[in-house]
């Protein structure tokens, strides 16, 4: 999940990969367990960091992307940053879908 409208540029809120194809939903308060991996977000932590745009800064867009891959594992280590994940995705991506939501604080 990322926010391209963040004041400092695109902000990564969540990096999450190697999700088995048998997973059809992710419950609230989910904690990743192997073989799923979480990367280091722009808050400096692994896992999910929720939206928190500046007050009265207008709406921000939040993109969730899901990739179809030609492999069951990307070989990217736990805690990796976005750049490393993107390199692996470029080598294995077959297709992409995305969902975008908006949020603003008043």
N, C-alpha and C positions, 0 to 999 in steps of 0.2 A: 504494500500500500504506500503510495506516495502522494505528496501535495506539491504540484508544480507552481502553486501560487504563493508559496512561502516567501517572506521578504528576502531571504538570503539565497533564493533559488530552490530547485526541487528538493523537498525534504522527505527522506525515507522514514516512514513510520513502522514498517514491518517487512521483513524479508523472511520467507518461509518456503522451504523446498523439500524435494524428495517425498512428496505426499503420495502414498500408495493409491492406485486407481480405484481401490475398494472404498475409499473415503468419499462420502457424498455430502458431508456437512462438517463444520467445525463448531463445536459448542462454545458458548460464552465462557470466559475464564479458562480457555484451553491452555494447557502447558504441553509444549512439544515433547514427544518421546520418540526414541529411535524407531524407525529409520528416518523420521522427519527431522529436519535441521532448521534452526533459526539463525539469522545473521545479525550483525551489529547494526542497529538503526542509527539515525542521526541524533538520537538522545544519548548515544554511547552505550546502549544496553542491547541484549538480545531479547527477542520477543516483541510483543505489540506495544506501541506507544500511541495512544489515542489522539484525535485531532484537538488542536488548541490554537486556532488562529488568533492574531491580535484583536483585542476588542475594537469594535467599530472599524475594522479593516476591510469590511466587505466579505462576501462569500468566498470560500476556498473550495476547490475541487479536489476530491480524494479518489484516486484510481486504484482499484483492485484488479490485478491481472492474473490470469490463469493460463499456463502454457501446456500444450500437448507436446510431449518429447519422444524421441526415438530411443530412450534409455530409461531404466527404472531408478537410476541414481546419477546425479551430476558429478559426484566425486569432489564436491566443494565442502571444505571443513566447516564444522560448527563455528559460529562467530564471524564468518567471512563478511566482508563489506560488499556493497552493491556492485562495484566494478568487477570483482572476481566472479560474482554470480552472473552478471551480464555476459562476461566472456564465455562461461560454460553454456549459458542459454543459447548464445549465437551458434554454437557448434551442434546443438541437439534439438532445436525448436522445429516442430512440425506445424504448429498453429497456435493462435493466441485469441483469447476472448477477454473482455474487460467490462467492469462495472464501475460507474462513476457516481459518487454522491457528493452533495454540497453541504457545507456547514459554515455558519458564521456566528460570532459572538457579538451581542449588542450591548 
